């Protein structure tokens, strides 16, 4: 869908230019494949190198694109962490902390964009948090080996991770601004940030990349700020399509290297 829709909608636009897309794509790639892995490393504390985190994150992004809700990315990161000898509880804590900080960064971004969170969503979030606490208490009593053995992230680590998350959110807004400008329409950065923030409220419902409820909400939000339907659809699906290029190049290459290294490793007798 993310490849077919732009191919059908872009030729119908009176003016299309590629340069704004490239200007927005470069910082987004840095945000996705440099800032996000560094945020994950800050919260992990397993002594693994920056290069390891960047490679594992790139691999997970490729697998996440082919699974609804990007769930494959988290599963792969857990797999990669446990293969290094990290305990399962610590691996879950690493990925969970990264997701949690990313959610906080997104919430701050939404608030900065001036989008109000519905009361129902806030109540659901509080309920999920309460369920998580209850589950943790039960697991601590019946399966203590599943819990992390290492220390929790310190406030300084959380602050560092939040700063990296803010940079990533800004890069997403820049990419969206570039794809909208590529369709021949201009909107203010604050309007784009507001549209993006509003669309994130639909992110709780999983869906395929480029055709998820979040993408549909983003199209509606862009139309609300003055972008025509065809241009808004083209911009959103183009943004989704662009995610495949670095994922295939970076994540695909890293997966091939990892697979060859595993094949070349001596097998136990």
C-alpha positions, 0 to 999 in steps of 0.5 A: 500500500505504501508503494502503490498509493504514491504511484497512483496519486503523485502523477495526478498532482500538478506539481511534484518536486523531489528536493524537499523529500531529500532534505527531510529524509536525511535528518530522519534517517539520522534520527531513526538509525542513530538517535534511536539506537543511542537512546536504546543503548543509554537505557540498556547499560549492558556494555554493548557498543554503539555499533552493535545497537545501531546494527540490531536496531536497523535489523529490527526496523526492517522486521518491524515494517513487515509486522502489524504494530511494528511488533517484530522490531521488539521481538528481534531486539529481545532476541539479539539481546538474549544472544549476547548473554543478557538475561531475559528479564534485563532484555525485556527491561531494556526494550520496555524502557526504550518504548516507555521513554519513546512514548513519553517523548511522543506525549511531550511532542503531542502536548507541544503541538497543542493536541489535547489527549481524550479523557478516555485515552488517559483512563486507558493509559492509567488502567494499563499502567495499573495492570503492569504494576499488578503483573510485575508484583505477581511475577516477582512472587511466582517467577522472580527469575523473569525480573531484571537483575540489573539496576533501573535507569537512573534519572540522568540516563532518562534525561539523556534518552528523552533528549535523544527522543525529542530529536527523533520526533523533530526529525519525523516532523521534518520528513512530513514537512518535506513530503507535503512540500514535495506535493507542491503545497506549503503549510506552517511547521506548527500546523504539521506538528499539530497534524502529526501529534493528532494522528498519534492518538490513533497509534494504539490500533495496529496496522500495516505500514502505510495503511494503518489507522495512524496513517489515515488519521494523519491524512485527515489531520493534514486535510484539516490544516488545508492540504487537499485530499490527494496531496495529503494522501500522497504525502503520508504514503510517500513518507511510509514508502521512504521508510523502506529504503534505509530499512532495506539498505541498512537493516538488510545488509546487517541481517546478511552479515549477521547470518553469514557470521552465524554460519561461519561460527564453529558449531558445538560438537 
